[in-house]
Amino acid sequence: MIREPAEATVGENGTVAIPLGVLAESGLYPGAEVVIYSDGDGRIVIRRQEDVIHDLLAGGNL
């Protein structure tokens, strides 16, 4: 569920600054280790690395 959408711009070097409110809602924080992958159709998924590892060890998917 998206609670408070925010706009960002992809910079010339491919970086995007994620607004602090979005980070807080997602449980992420500056310096968190994440896994990033494309989910197709203009969608990018960012997940905590520890959650991805947990899911993989439990036999699930990304």
PDB file of N, CA, C and O in Angstrom:
ATOM      1  N   MET A   1       0.842  -1.173   0.000  1.00  0.00           N
ATOM      2  CA  MET A   1       0.000   0.000   0.000  1.00  0.00           C
ATOM      3  C   MET A   1       0.890   1.240   0.000  1.00  0.00           C
ATOM      4  O   MET A   1       1.804   1.351   0.818  1.00  0.00           O
ATOM      5  N   ILE A   2       0.631   2.150  -0.896  1.00  0.00           N
ATOM      6  CA  ILE A   2       1.358   3.418  -0.954  1.00  0.00           C
ATOM      7  C   ILE A   2       0.612   4.414  -0.084  1.00  0.00           C
ATOM      8  O   ILE A   2      -0.555   4.714  -0.333  1.00  0.00           O
ATOM      9  N   ARG A   3       1.280   4.919   0.924  1.00  0.00           N
ATOM     10  CA  ARG A   3       0.632   5.846   1.851  1.00  0.00           C
ATOM     11  C   ARG A   3       0.787   7.285   1.415  1.00  0.00           C
ATOM     12  O   ARG A   3      -0.191   8.028   1.337  1.00  0.00           O
ATOM     13  N   GLU A   4       2.004   7.675   1.135  1.00  0.00           N
ATOM     14  CA  GLU A   4       2.270   9.071   0.780  1.00  0.00           C
ATOM     15  C   GLU A   4       3.223   9.102  -0.402  1.00  0.00           C
ATOM     16  O   GLU A   4       4.440   9.073  -0.215  1.00  0.00           O
ATOM     17  N   PRO A   5       2.683   9.160  -1.634  1.00  0.00           N
ATOM     18  CA  PRO A   5       3.575   9.175  -2.799  1.00  0.00           C
ATOM     19  C   PRO A   5       4.452  10.417  -2.811  1.00  0.00           C
ATOM     20  O   PRO A   5       4.076  11.471  -2.298  1.00  0.00           O
ATOM     21  N   ALA A   6       5.607  10.273  -3.396  1.00  0.00           N
ATOM     22  CA  ALA A   6       6.540  11.389  -3.519  1.00  0.00           C
ATOM     23  C   ALA A   6       7.151  11.329  -4.910  1.00  0.00           C
ATOM     24  O   ALA A   6       7.268  10.253  -5.497  1.00  0.00           O
ATOM     25  N   GLU A   7       7.532  12.458  -5.425  1.00  0.00           N
ATOM     26  CA  GLU A   7       8.166  12.519  -6.727  1.00  0.00           C
ATOM     27  C   GLU A   7       9.672  12.630  -6.571  1.00  0.00           C
ATOM     28  O   GLU A   7      10.176  13.227  -5.621  1.00  0.00           O
ATOM     29  N   ALA A   8      10.377  12.039  -7.527  1.00  0.00           N
ATOM     30  CA  ALA A   8      11.829  12.136  -7.578  1.00  0.00           C
ATOM     31  C   ALA A   8      12.229  12.143  -9.044  1.00  0.00           C
ATOM     32  O   ALA A   8      11.427  11.792  -9.909  1.00  0.00           O
ATOM     33  N   THR A   9      13.448  12.535  -9.326  1.00  0.00           N
ATOM     34  CA  THR A   9      13.956  12.588 -10.686  1.00  0.00           C
ATOM     35  C   THR A   9      15.199  11.722 -10.793  1.00  0.00           C
ATOM     36  O   THR A   9      16.060  11.747  -9.914  1.00  0.00           O
ATOM     37  N   VAL A  10      15.289  10.961 -11.867  1.00  0.00           N
ATOM     38  CA  VAL A  10      16.491  10.171 -12.123  1.00  0.00           C
ATOM     39  C   VAL A  10      17.553  11.122 -12.651  1.00  0.00           C
ATOM     40  O   VAL A  10      17.358  11.794 -13.664  1.00  0.00           O
ATOM     41  N   GLY A  11      18.678  11.169 -11.952  1.00  0.00           N
ATOM     42  CA  GLY A  11      19.758  12.069 -12.347  1.00  0.00           C
ATOM     43  C   GLY A  11      20.506  11.555 -13.567  1.00  0.00           C
ATOM     44  O   GLY A  11      20.304  10.417 -13.992  1.00  0.00           O
ATOM     45  N   GLU A  12      21.362  12.385 -14.125  1.00  0.00           N
ATOM     46  CA  GLU A  12      22.126  12.030 -15.321  1.00  0.00           C
ATOM     47  C   GLU A  12      23.001  10.805 -15.114  1.00  0.00           C
ATOM     48  O   GLU A  12      23.281  10.074 -16.064  1.00  0.00           O
ATOM     49  N   ASN A  13      23.438  10.574 -13.873  1.00  0.00           N
ATOM     50  CA  ASN A  13      24.273   9.406 -13.586  1.00  0.00           C
ATOM     51  C   ASN A  13      23.448   8.210 -13.113  1.00  0.00           C
ATOM     52  O   ASN A  13      24.009   7.205 -12.676  1.00  0.00           O
ATOM     53  N   GLY A  14      22.116   8.313 -13.198  1.00  0.00           N
ATOM     54  CA  GLY A  14      21.243   7.189 -12.861  1.00  0.00           C
ATOM     55  C   GLY A  14      20.828   7.103 -11.407  1.00  0.00           C
ATOM     56  O   GLY A  14      20.186   6.129 -11.014  1.00  0.00           O
ATOM     57  N   THR A  15      21.168   8.076 -10.606  1.00  0.00           N
ATOM     58  CA  THR A  15      20.808   8.036  -9.193  1.00  0.00           C
ATOM     59  C   THR A  15      19.452   8.680  -8.937  1.00  0.00           C
ATOM     60  O   THR A  15      19.014   9.568  -9.669  1.00  0.00           O
ATOM     61  N   VAL A  16      18.803   8.210  -7.881  1.00  0.00           N
ATOM     62  CA  VAL A  16      17.533   8.776  -7.433  1.00  0.00           C
ATOM     63  C   VAL A  16      17.627   8.954  -5.923  1.00  0.00           C
ATOM     64  O   VAL A  16      17.987   8.017  -5.211  1.00  0.00           O
ATOM     65  N   ALA A  17      17.309  10.138  -5.432  1.00  0.00           N
ATOM     66  CA  ALA A  17      17.260  10.373  -3.995  1.00  0.00           C
ATOM     67  C   ALA A  17      15.867   9.982  -3.507  1.00  0.00           C
ATOM     68  O   ALA A  17      14.864  10.522  -3.975  1.00  0.00           O
ATOM     69  N   ILE A  18      15.811   9.048  -2.571  1.00  0.00           N
ATOM     70  CA  ILE A  18      14.529   8.586  -2.036  1.00  0.00           C
ATOM     71  C   ILE A  18      14.166   9.493  -0.858  1.00  0.00           C
ATOM     72  O   ILE A  18      14.956   9.627   0.077  1.00  0.00           O
ATOM     73  N   PRO A  19      12.994  10.111  -0.889  1.00  0.00           N
ATOM     74  CA  PRO A  19      12.593  11.001   0.209  1.00  0.00           C
ATOM     75  C   PRO A  19      12.580  10.274   1.557  1.00  0.00           C
ATOM     76  O   PRO A  19      12.210   9.102   1.633  1.00  0.00           O
ATOM     77  N   LEU A  20      12.985  10.972   2.612  1.00  0.00           N
ATOM     78  CA  LEU A  20      13.086  10.361   3.937  1.00  0.00           C
ATOM     79  C   LEU A  20      11.765   9.782   4.422  1.00  0.00           C
ATOM     80  O   LEU A  20      11.769   8.758   5.105  1.00  0.00           O
ATOM     81  N   GLY A  21      10.636  10.401   4.095  1.00  0.00           N
ATOM     82  CA  GLY A  21       9.334   9.877   4.498  1.00  0.00           C
ATOM     83  C   GLY A  21       9.062   8.508   3.904  1.00  0.00           C
ATOM     84  O   GLY A  21       8.526   7.628   4.578  1.00  0.00           O
ATOM     85  N   VAL A  22       9.433   8.324   2.635  1.00  0.00           N
ATOM     86  CA  VAL A  22       9.252   7.028   1.973  1.00  0.00           C
ATOM     87  C   VAL A  22      10.171   5.989   2.615  1.00  0.00           C
ATOM     88  O   VAL A  22       9.765   4.851   2.846  1.00  0.00           O
ATOM     89  N   LEU A  23      11.406   6.387   2.899  1.00  0.00           N
ATOM     90  CA  LEU A  23      12.333   5.472   3.576  1.00  0.00           C
ATOM     91  C   LEU A  23      11.773   5.045   4.930  1.00  0.00           C
ATOM     92  O   LEU A  23      11.796   3.862   5.271  1.00  0.00           O
ATOM     93  N   ALA A  24      11.275   6.000   5.693  1.00  0.00           N
ATOM     94  CA  ALA A  24      10.747   5.700   7.023  1.00  0.00           C
ATOM     95  C   ALA A  24       9.557   4.747   6.938  1.00  0.00           C
ATOM     96  O   ALA A  24       9.473   3.794   7.713  1.00  0.00           O
ATOM     97  N   GLU A  25       8.638   4.993   6.006  1.00  0.00           N
ATOM     98  CA  GLU A  25       7.472   4.124   5.855  1.00  0.00           C
ATOM     99  C   GLU A  25       7.869   2.708   5.467  1.00  0.00           C
ATOM    100  O   GLU A  25       7.201   1.745   5.846  1.00  0.00           O
ATOM    101  N   SER A  26       8.956   2.580   4.712  1.00  0.00           N
ATOM    102  CA  SER A  26       9.379   1.263   4.236  1.00  0.00           C
ATOM    103  C   SER A  26      10.240   0.515   5.255  1.00  0.00           C
ATOM    104  O   SER A  26      10.518  -0.673   5.087  1.00  0.00           O
ATOM    105  N   GLY A  27      10.655   1.209   6.302  1.00  0.00           N
ATOM    106  CA  GLY A  27      11.527   0.573   7.283  1.00  0.00           C
ATOM    107  C   GLY A  27      12.993   0.616   6.879  1.00  0.00           C
ATOM    108  O   GLY A  27      13.829  -0.051   7.488  1.00  0.00           O
ATOM    109  N   LEU A  28      13.304   1.406   5.849  1.00  0.00           N
ATOM    110  CA  LEU A  28      14.696   1.560   5.424  1.00  0.00           C
ATOM    111  C   LEU A  28      15.280   2.808   6.071  1.00  0.00           C
ATOM    112  O   LEU A  28      14.548   3.634   6.614  1.00  0.00           O
ATOM    113  N   TYR A  29      16.579   2.938   6.012  1.00  0.00           N
ATOM    114  CA  TYR A  29      17.264   4.077   6.595  1.00  0.00           C
ATOM    115  C   TYR A  29      18.520   4.343   5.776  1.00  0.00           C
ATOM    116  O   TYR A  29      19.012   3.437   5.104  1.00  0.00           O
ATOM    117  N   PRO A  30      19.048   5.554   5.814  1.00  0.00           N
ATOM    118  CA  PRO A  30      20.283   5.824   5.084  1.00  0.00           C
ATOM    119  C   PRO A  30      21.388   4.868   5.512  1.00  0.00           C
ATOM    120  O   PRO A  30      21.640   4.700   6.705  1.00  0.00           O
ATOM    121  N   GLY A  31      22.038   4.252   4.554  1.00  0.00           N
ATOM    122  CA  GLY A  31      23.103   3.295   4.823  1.00  0.00           C
ATOM    123  C   GLY A  31      22.638   1.846   4.845  1.00  0.00           C
ATOM    124  O   GLY A  31      23.463   0.940   4.957  1.00  0.00           O
ATOM    125  N   ALA A  32      21.322   1.606   4.740  1.00  0.00           N
ATOM    126  CA  ALA A  32      20.798   0.233   4.739  1.00  0.00           C
ATOM    127  C   ALA A  32      21.281  -0.501   3.489  1.00  0.00           C
ATOM    128  O   ALA A  32      21.373   0.086   2.412  1.00  0.00           O
ATOM    129  N   GLU A  33      21.589  -1.788   3.644  1.00  0.00           N
ATOM    130  CA  GLU A  33      21.969  -2.605   2.496  1.00  0.00           C
ATOM    131  C   GLU A  33      20.700  -3.144   1.857  1.00  0.00           C
ATOM    132  O   GLU A  33      19.857  -3.737   2.530  1.00  0.00           O
ATOM    133  N   VAL A  34      20.573  -2.931   0.547  1.00  0.00           N
ATOM    134  CA  VAL A  34      19.357  -3.304  -0.161  1.00  0.00           C
ATOM    135  C   VAL A  34      19.687  -4.109  -1.406  1.00  0.00           C
ATOM    136  O   VAL A  34      20.822  -4.115  -1.882  1.00  0.00           O
ATOM    137  N   VAL A  35      18.680  -4.781  -1.918  1.00  0.00           N
ATOM    138  CA  VAL A  35      18.749  -5.473  -3.201  1.00  0.00           C
ATOM    139  C   VAL A  35      17.752  -4.765  -4.112  1.00  0.00           C
ATOM    140  O   VAL A  35      16.614  -4.513  -3.716  1.00  0.00           O
ATOM    141  N   ILE A  36      18.180  -4.447  -5.328  1.00  0.00           N
ATOM    142  CA  ILE A  36      17.343  -3.701  -6.264  1.00  0.00           C
ATOM    143  C   ILE A  36      17.198  -4.522  -7.533  1.00  0.00           C
ATOM    144  O   ILE A  36      18.182  -5.030  -8.070  1.00  0.00           O
ATOM    145  N   TYR A  37      15.956  -4.649  -8.012  1.00  0.00           N
ATOM    146  CA  TYR A  37      15.737  -5.352  -9.271  1.00  0.00           C
ATOM    147  C   TYR A  37      14.520  -4.779  -9.990  1.00  0.00           C
ATOM    148  O   TYR A  37      13.653  -4.152  -9.381  1.00  0.00           O
ATOM    149  N   SER A  38      14.479  -5.011 -11.290  1.00  0.00           N
ATOM    150  CA  SER A  38      13.366  -4.549 -12.110  1.00  0.00           C
ATOM    151  C   SER A  38      12.230  -5.551 -12.007  1.00  0.00           C
ATOM    152  O   SER A  38      12.444  -6.761 -12.070  1.00  0.00           O
ATOM    153  N   ASP A  39      11.029  -5.037 -11.850  1.00  0.00           N
ATOM    154  CA  ASP A  39       9.829  -5.864 -11.825  1.00  0.00           C
ATOM    155  C   ASP A  39       9.040  -5.651 -13.118  1.00  0.00           C
ATOM    156  O   ASP A  39       7.858  -5.986 -13.201  1.00  0.00           O
ATOM    157  N   GLY A  40       9.714  -5.086 -14.128  1.00  0.00           N
ATOM    158  CA  GLY A  40       9.108  -4.852 -15.437  1.00  0.00           C
ATOM    159  C   GLY A  40       8.179  -3.660 -15.451  1.00  0.00           C
ATOM    160  O   GLY A  40       7.794  -3.139 -14.404  1.00  0.00           O
ATOM    161  N   ASP A  41       7.828  -3.238 -16.645  1.00  0.00           N
ATOM    162  CA  ASP A  41       6.837  -2.192 -16.871  1.00  0.00           C
ATOM    163  C   ASP A  41       7.067  -0.938 -16.030  1.00  0.00           C
ATOM    164  O   ASP A  41       6.132  -0.400 -15.437  1.00  0.00           O
ATOM    165  N   GLY A  42       8.323  -0.474 -15.981  1.00  0.00           N
ATOM    166  CA  GLY A  42       8.625   0.769 -15.280  1.00  0.00           C
ATOM    167  C   GLY A  42       8.668   0.665 -13.771  1.00  0.00           C
ATOM    168  O   GLY A  42       8.656   1.684 -13.080  1.00  0.00           O
ATOM    169  N   ARG A  43       8.719  -0.555 -13.245  1.00  0.00           N
ATOM    170  CA  ARG A  43       8.699  -0.739 -11.795  1.00  0.00           C
ATOM    171  C   ARG A  43      10.056  -1.245 -11.322  1.00  0.00           C
ATOM    172  O   ARG A  43      10.609  -2.188 -11.887  1.00  0.00           O
ATOM    173  N   ILE A  44      10.586  -0.610 -10.280  1.00  0.00           N
ATOM    174  CA  ILE A  44      11.832  -1.034  -9.651  1.00  0.00           C
ATOM    175  C   ILE A  44      11.521  -1.377  -8.207  1.00  0.00           C
ATOM    176  O   ILE A  44      10.845  -0.616  -7.514  1.00  0.00           O
ATOM    177  N   VAL A  45      12.014  -2.523  -7.752  1.00  0.00           N
ATOM    178  CA  VAL A  45      11.778  -2.978  -6.384  1.00  0.00           C
ATOM    179  C   VAL A  45      13.063  -2.809  -5.588  1.00  0.00           C
ATOM    180  O   VAL A  45      14.143  -3.182  -6.045  1.00  0.00           O
ATOM    181  N   ILE A  46      12.936  -2.247  -4.400  1.00  0.00           N
ATOM    182  CA  ILE A  46      14.068  -2.101  -3.479  1.00  0.00           C
ATOM    183  C   ILE A  46      13.679  -2.837  -2.202  1.00  0.00           C
ATOM    184  O   ILE A  46      12.682  -2.500  -1.563  1.00  0.00           O
ATOM    185  N   ARG A  47      14.473  -3.847  -1.832  1.00  0.00           N
ATOM    186  CA  ARG A  47      14.171  -4.619  -0.625  1.00  0.00           C
ATOM    187  C   ARG A  47      15.375  -4.658   0.293  1.00  0.00           C
ATOM    188  O   ARG A  47      16.518  -4.615  -0.161  1.00  0.00           O
ATOM    189  N   ARG A  48      15.111  -4.740   1.596  1.00  0.00           N
ATOM    190  CA  ARG A  48      16.202  -4.914   2.549  1.00  0.00           C
ATOM    191  C   ARG A  48      16.919  -6.218   2.219  1.00  0.00           C
ATOM    192  O   ARG A  48      16.283  -7.245   1.982  1.00  0.00           O
ATOM    193  N   GLN A  49      18.244  -6.167   2.207  1.00  0.00           N
ATOM    194  CA  GLN A  49      19.037  -7.347   1.892  1.00  0.00           C
ATOM    195  C   GLN A  49      18.708  -8.502   2.846  1.00  0.00           C
ATOM    196  O   GLN A  49      18.617  -9.653   2.418  1.00  0.00           O
ATOM    197  N   GLU A  50      18.533  -8.201   4.115  1.00  0.00           N
ATOM    198  CA  GLU A  50      18.242  -9.250   5.100  1.00  0.00           C
ATOM    199  C   GLU A  50      16.909  -9.949   4.811  1.00  0.00           C
ATOM    200  O   GLU A  50      16.777 -11.149   5.051  1.00  0.00           O
ATOM    201  N   ASP A  51      15.918  -9.206   4.296  1.00  0.00           N
ATOM    202  CA  ASP A  51      14.631  -9.811   3.957  1.00  0.00           C
ATOM    203  C   ASP A  51      14.753 -10.743   2.762  1.00  0.00           C
ATOM    204  O   ASP A  51      14.141 -11.811   2.737  1.00  0.00           O
ATOM    205  N   VAL A  52      15.550 -10.338   1.765  1.00  0.00           N
ATOM    206  CA  VAL A  52      15.759 -11.178   0.587  1.00  0.00           C
ATOM    207  C   VAL A  52      16.457 -12.466   0.982  1.00  0.00           C
ATOM    208  O   VAL A  52      16.065 -13.545   0.540  1.00  0.00           O
ATOM    209  N   ILE A  53      17.489 -12.363   1.810  1.00  0.00           N
ATOM    210  CA  ILE A  53      18.215 -13.551   2.265  1.00  0.00           C
ATOM    211  C   ILE A  53      17.272 -14.465   3.044  1.00  0.00           C
ATOM    212  O   ILE A  53      17.278 -15.678   2.836  1.00  0.00           O
ATOM    213  N   HIS A  54      16.479 -13.909   3.918  1.00  0.00           N
ATOM    214  CA  HIS A  54      15.516 -14.701   4.689  1.00  0.00           C
ATOM    215  C   HIS A  54      14.555 -15.434   3.768  1.00  0.00           C
ATOM    216  O   HIS A  54      14.317 -16.628   3.950  1.00  0.00           O
ATOM    217  N   ASP A  55      13.999 -14.738   2.782  1.00  0.00           N
ATOM    218  CA  ASP A  55      13.066 -15.346   1.838  1.00  0.00           C
ATOM    219  C   ASP A  55      13.713 -16.475   1.048  1.00  0.00           C
ATOM    220  O   ASP A  55      13.102 -17.524   0.840  1.00  0.00           O
ATOM    221  N   LEU A  56      14.957 -16.257   0.605  1.00  0.00           N
ATOM    222  CA  LEU A  56      15.655 -17.283  -0.167  1.00  0.00           C
ATOM    223  C   LEU A  56      15.937 -18.519   0.683  1.00  0.00           C
ATOM    224  O   LEU A  56      15.787 -19.645   0.209  1.00  0.00           O
ATOM    225  N   LEU A  57      16.343 -18.316   1.934  1.00  0.00           N
ATOM    226  CA  LEU A  57      16.610 -19.439   2.830  1.00  0.00           C
ATOM    227  C   LEU A  57      15.342 -20.199   3.181  1.00  0.00           C
ATOM    228  O   LEU A  57      15.388 -21.400   3.448  1.00  0.00           O
ATOM    229  N   ALA A  58      14.203 -19.500   3.183  1.00  0.00           N
ATOM    230  CA  ALA A  58      12.926 -20.124   3.488  1.00  0.00           C
ATOM    231  C   ALA A  58      12.315 -20.792   2.269  1.00  0.00           C
ATOM    232  O   ALA A  58      11.237 -21.381   2.353  1.00  0.00           O
ATOM    233  N   GLY A  59      13.010 -20.701   1.119  1.00  0.00           N
ATOM    234  CA  GLY A  59      12.524 -21.352  -0.089  1.00  0.00           C
ATOM    235  C   GLY A  59      11.599 -20.504  -0.928  1.00  0.00           C
ATOM    236  O   GLY A  59      10.961 -21.006  -1.853  1.00  0.00           O
ATOM    237  N   GLY A  60      11.519 -19.212  -0.614  1.00  0.00           N
ATOM    238  CA  GLY A  60      10.646 -18.328  -1.379  1.00  0.00           C
ATOM    239  C   GLY A  60      11.373 -17.669  -2.526  1.00  0.00           C
ATOM    240  O   GLY A  60      12.525 -17.988  -2.820  1.00  0.00           O
ATOM    241  N   ASN A  61      10.699 -16.763  -3.158  1.00  0.00           N
ATOM    242  CA  ASN A  61      11.268 -15.982  -4.263  1.00  0.00           C
ATOM    243  C   ASN A  61      11.644 -14.606  -3.760  1.00  0.00           C
ATOM    244  O   ASN A  61      11.347 -14.230  -2.626  1.00  0.00           O
ATOM    245  N   LEU A  62      12.323 -13.842  -4.657  1.00  0.00           N
ATOM    246  CA  LEU A  62      12.630 -12.465  -4.323  1.00  0.00           C
ATOM    247  C   LEU A  62      11.329 -11.759  -4.063  1.00  0.00           C
ATOM    248  O   LEU A  62      11.325 -10.566  -3.757  1.00  0.00           O
TER     249      LEU A  62
END
